[in-house]
Amino acid sequence: MKPRLVWVMKACLIIPLLAVTAFAAPRPPEQPLTGPGGADYRHREIRESVHGAGHTQFWLFEPAAPAPDSAPVIVFLHGWGGMTPHPYQAWIEHLVRRGHIVIYPRYQANLRTPLREMTGHVIAAVKTALTELQTGRHVRPRLDRMAAVGHSLGGALAANLAALAGTEGLPEFKALMCVEPGDGSHRNPRVSLPRADWAKIPATTLLLTVAGADDDRAGDGYAREIYRGATQIPAANKDHIEVRSDDHGRPALKADHFAPTARAGAADALDYYGFWKLFDALTDAAFTGQHREQALGNTPAQRFMGRWSDGVPVTELVVTDPP
């Protein structure tokens, strides 16, 4: 084959590839290496165990390799129907590898469990889990470092749990994040989760209520109600946040009702810079006084969502203090 013909054939192959590369859609941000939401994990492994059955069943996730003597405790409350940890596995693993014990209450034995009973089931499971953690070979719980996070119906239950902890003999929850919370009434407007008196959430609790801009199930109304209802918490210690979608690149970032589930294990920038970052920073601020600027105060660090591969910033979080 003549050299000129070979060159022409190679050019025909290379030029389209260069064109595709030049016009390829930007990629979303990768997980940061350090800081809240980042991949600088202290523990290589996770120890998982399941306890009890039915309404009060719970999972324990404990850090290992190395296993600490004690660790802070996070109560992680799923959305309606999330009766096993699978939808939230990526987030749970992130929390545990950072050095936390995670308690995952089931709180509903099946889809017919009445909403009016669920708060009681959560409280019973958490009490039993804390007792279990103080026996055997478990990592001992730091009862002075307790936090709660919940998604959807779990967000409403997390607010109830924090409000009732004092009267139920549970430790105070130092940090609380309610993500896209709802009371289940979208399924049947005549039936909803009973509300605790959120005014009893202690003034020392750090609170974030988080809504998804494209959440067509829970919206942001209930999140704002929790914010307003927690009247003991000063405005400096709580924020309402909206996570926004961004389709500048591919895959697009969609802030819908299922964004906190990491799309069945495929975490993205909404997790790393949104839900994970916010809760990491909130618990750090509550437990050790670190990273408060990434959790509260409508700061640039709190709002920042990373950059697409072409350098364009991902749409920032919107932070407000609802009147």
Secondary structure, 3 states (H helix, E strand, C coil): CCHHHHHHHHHHHHHHHHHHHHCCCCCCCCCCCCCCCCCCCCCCEEEEEEECCHHHCEEEEEEECCCCCEEEEEEEECCCCCCCCHHHHHHHHHHHHCCCEEEEECCCCCCCCCHHHHHHHHHHHHHHHHHHHCCCCCCEEEEEEEEEEEECHHHHHHHHHHHHCCCCCCCCEEEEEEECCCCCCCCCCCCCCCCCCHHHCCCCCEEEEEEECCCCCCCCHHHHHHHHHCCCCCHHHEEEEEECCECCCCCCECCCCCHHHHHHHCCCHHHHHHHHHHHHHHHHHHHHCCCHHHCCCCCHHHHCCCECCCCCECCCCEEECCC
